[in-house]
């Protein structure tokens, strides 16, 4: 049985997330080499984007399957392509869009290739430990966990539970409650050292906008000390979680 792994992100016009995705793919590839020692491991871990790509996701999946397995599809091997969505919330993209694209890819792909959709990254229980490390590195009286947000009912439950466990309050970039509202609430409660942890994978256009928003909040609340942590980023620890999801 042969395996290949495709890491799927949202996609961005900003080049930084794709660079980080390539770094993550290399780190996951190292895990693959360490565990199975395949000679062609660099061809067995790839990246794809749901949006901001000239090709729809199902075509990206098909092309990667062809490049990963090649002529093996003509042999008696059973080939499995595992799709890992690198999304943090179970929103519409995770629950509807990606499964639909995977189904289209499976319909159009050789029957000797089985495409398996793995759990999304935010599902992993140890993701909270990575966030806890970031919180431990910065001294603050109060923390805001700032996620993108989703309009899909119930999609916020996991991040809200995580924030409660971390001792933080939640704000969202695209839906209420906003960062500004949470800051106003904390200032009214007497907090003067507030740190914001962006619950995003990589630096990009949104994290830049968050930084600008915090500069504006500094002007509005001059007596408050604001600190902005980094997003998760491409790291060996994150690659470990992704690798673990491929076995679920």
VOGU-3710 file (C-alpha; in Angstrom, 3 decimals, decimal comma):
1> xxxxxxxxxx> 0,000/0,000/0,000  1,349/3,448/-0,951  0,482/6,725/0,763  0,727/10,387/-0,236  -0,325/13,481/1,669  -1,801/16,758/0,451  -1,987/19,733/2,806  -4,860/22,043/1,871  -4,979/25,679/2,968  -7,393/28,492/2,193
11> xxxxxxxxxx> -5,084/30,250/-0,251  -4,024/33,889/-0,378  -2,875/36,587/-2,756  -0,120/37,336/-0,222  2,962/35,194/-0,984  3,866/34,584/2,675  1,270/31,867/3,433  2,323/29,802/0,418  5,973/30,046/1,457  4,999/28,891/4,948
21> xxxxxxxxxx> 2,943/26,038/3,456  5,983/24,893/1,495  8,027/24,963/4,704  5,372/22,903/6,486  5,273/20,394/3,635  9,045/19,937/3,958  8,710/19,391/7,706  5,942/16,827/7,196  8,086/15,213/4,512  10,847/14,815/7,105
31> xxxxxxxxxx> 8,346/13,029/9,359  7,451/10,741/6,462  11,105/9,940/5,777  11,770/9,276/9,457  8,781/6,948/9,871  8,799/5,098/6,559  12,060/6,084/4,850  10,655/6,232/1,304  13,255/7,240/-1,271  10,820/9,510/-3,102
41> xxxxxxxxxx> 9,320/11,192/-0,019  9,710/14,679/-1,525  7,070/13,717/-4,107  4,644/12,317/-1,550  3,813/15,500/0,408  2,227/18,372/-1,472  0,238/21,555/-0,930  -2,964/22,861/-2,469  -5,270/25,838/-1,968  -9,054/25,970/-1,861
51> xxxxxxxxxx> -9,121/29,523/-3,222  -6,801/31,990/-4,965  -5,480/29,260/-7,260  -5,914/29,124/-11,059  -7,203/25,555/-10,720  -10,136/24,368/-8,603  -9,135/22,165/-5,690  -10,387/18,914/-7,235  -8,075/19,417/-10,224  -5,142/20,154/-7,909
61> xxxxxxxxxx> -5,898/16,902/-6,074  -6,012/14,944/-9,332  -2,704/16,363/-10,532  -1,003/15,650/-7,231  -2,277/12,057/-7,235  -0,788/11,583/-10,696  2,582/13,060/-9,691  2,703/11,157/-6,385  1,802/7,702/-7,672  2,608/7,878/-11,355
71> xxxxxxxxxx> 2,760/4,447/-12,959  2,039/2,782/-9,611  -1,626/3,244/-10,443  -1,164/0,626/-13,163  0,223/-1,893/-10,685  -1,541/-3,973/-8,057  -0,714/-1,470/-5,312  -3,488/0,209/-3,371  -2,692/3,907/-3,328  -4,121/6,191/-0,690
81> xxxxxxxxxx> -4,052/9,976/-0,891  -4,744/11,638/2,456  -6,088/15,199/2,362  -5,398/17,277/5,485  -7,320/20,593/5,697  -5,137/23,170/7,453  -8,081/25,138/8,806  -8,647/26,110/12,423  -12,463/26,299/12,571  -15,122/23,882/11,232
91> xxxxxxxxxx> -16,675/26,499/8,998  -18,272/26,178/5,573  -14,927/25,540/3,854  -14,138/22,562/6,108  -17,605/21,083/6,392  -18,953/21,696/2,872  -16,538/23,051/0,268  -13,539/20,754/0,768  -15,588/17,518/1,051  -17,350/18,449/-2,189
101> xxxxxxxxxx> -14,027/19,035/-3,976  -12,618/15,763/-2,635  -15,693/13,906/-3,928  -15,231/15,443/-7,382  -11,565/14,450/-7,370  -12,384/10,880/-6,378  -14,928/10,568/-9,185  -12,340/11,683/-11,746  -9,356/9,775/-10,348  -8,263/6,230/-11,158
111> xxxxxxxxxx> -10,100/3,714/-8,990  -6,765/2,404/-7,655  -6,291/5,707/-5,809  -8,406/6,091/-2,669  -8,730/9,705/-1,513  -9,270/10,075/2,223  -10,258/13,329/3,902  -8,588/13,630/7,318  -9,766/15,801/10,274  -9,084/19,531/9,991
121> xxxxxxxxxx> -6,109/20,966/11,908  -8,190/22,790/14,538  -9,638/19,422/15,552  -6,331/18,330/17,090  -6,470/18,567/20,911  -2,754/19,390/21,227  -3,103/22,587/19,228  -3,963/24,257/22,525  -0,490/23,407/23,840  1,134/25,417/21,042
131> xxxxxxxxxx> -1,008/28,414/21,946  -0,214/27,970/25,643  3,514/28,192/24,836  2,962/31,528/23,100  0,936/32,833/26,036  3,612/31,754/28,515  6,229/33,769/26,613  4,434/37,124/27,030  3,495/38,786/30,294  0,007/40,288/30,280
141> xxxxxxxxxx> -2,947/40,775/32,616  -5,513/39,696/30,039  -5,463/37,762/26,764  -7,672/37,948/23,700  -7,708/34,957/21,359  -8,504/36,520/17,992  -9,853/34,047/15,423  -11,166/34,615/11,916  -14,685/33,459/12,741  -17,370/31,783/10,657
151> xxxxxxxxxx> -21,085/32,273/10,107  -21,689/28,511/10,175  -23,705/27,660/13,316  -21,633/25,932/15,986  -18,305/26,589/14,302  -17,070/28,799/17,138  -17,578/26,264/19,926  -14,125/24,683/19,710  -12,215/27,972/19,766  -14,344/29,306/22,608
161> xxxxxxxxxx> -13,651/26,184/24,659  -9,958/26,533/23,900  -9,941/30,194/24,926  -11,668/29,357/28,198  -9,050/26,694/28,901  -6,259/29,186/28,169  -7,815/31,859/30,363  -8,496/34,151/27,413  -11,544/35,822/25,920  -12,471/35,346/22,274
171> xxxxxxxxxx> -12,806/37,958/19,558  -13,377/37,427/15,848  -12,106/39,234/12,794  -15,106/38,629/10,524  -18,045/38,242/12,940  -18,995/39,652/16,374  -17,694/40,105/18,994  -14,963/42,263/17,507  -11,479/42,930/18,824  -12,392/46,523/19,650
181> xxxxxxxxxx> -15,429/45,435/21,672  -13,375/42,942/23,688  -10,708/45,568/24,360  -13,329/48,033/25,579  -14,741/45,384/27,917  -11,320/44,562/29,362  -10,381/48,226/29,783  -13,703/48,870/31,543  -12,861/45,958/33,864  -9,587/47,684/34,779
191> xxxxxxxxxx> -7,027/45,763/32,719  -4,075/47,814/31,494  -1,874/45,081/29,991  -3,676/43,309/27,173  -2,143/40,788/24,791  -3,689/39,555/21,557  -3,005/36,082/20,191  -3,975/35,766/16,511  -5,508/32,326/15,993  -4,238/32,150/12,430
201> xxxxxxxxxx> -1,810/29,799/10,745  0,556/32,265/9,122  1,414/35,911/8,752  -0,416/37,517/5,854  -2,844/40,236/4,885  -5,174/39,668/7,853  -2,401/39,644/10,454  -1,086/42,881/8,917  -4,569/44,376/9,280  -4,728/43,173/12,889
211> xxxxxxxxxx> -1,445/44,941/13,634  -2,821/48,179/12,157  -5,998/47,788/14,199  -3,949/47,435/17,376  -2,004/50,606/16,575  -5,357/52,394/16,341  -6,426/50,898/19,678  -3,217/52,216/21,244  -4,253/55,721/20,237  -7,744/55,182/21,613
221> xxxxxxxxxx> -6,533/53,690/24,904  -3,220/55,396/25,564  -2,980/54,126/29,148  -3,125/50,490/28,049  -0,090/48,421/27,091  -0,933/46,227/24,091  1,124/43,280/22,889  0,597/41,244/19,744  1,785/37,626/19,600  2,722/35,822/16,392
231> xxxxxxxxxx> 0,406/33,454/14,511  1,190/29,740/14,689  3,701/29,689/11,820  5,461/26,756/10,162  7,191/24,780/12,901  8,263/21,247/13,713  5,612/21,187/16,455  2,849/22,069/14,005  4,158/19,502/11,509  3,954/16,909/14,294
241> xxxxxxxx> 0,253/17,660/14,795  -0,386/17,478/11,047  1,403/14,136/10,832  -0,693/12,836/13,707  -3,880/13,814/11,857  -2,844/11,672/8,883  -3,250/8,577/11,061  -6,771/9,390/12,233
//
